[in-house]
Amino acid sequence: MLRLKCLFFVIILSINLYAIDVIVANSKINYKEIISVKKLSSANVLSVKKYCIPVTINDFEQNKYFAKHYIRKGAVICLKDIETVSYTHLRAHETREDL
């Protein structure tokens, strides 16, 4: 019985060693919407699709991004899903209060 518990513990521990840190959408993100850090959370997954290069929370702290397409809740955010927001794009979203 002790061996079984130890084996179970080793399996659980090894799964976390090979986990990949990714950013996941907490709620839906619409096309061309500027992505807020509030709509994102960190998660660990065992694998991602081979064409997905996961972004980090650090990327979102350094730059602003908008969605290239609709992103559903729970989806892993990949570099192909987002684009850096240009200064002109940011100015277009400002209100009179921001000026």
Secondary structure, 3 states (H helix, E strand, C coil): CHHHHHHHHHHHHHHHHCCEEEEEECCCECCCCECCHHHEEEEEECCCCCCCCECCHHHHHHCCEEECCCECCCCECEHHHEEECCHHHHHHHCCHHHC
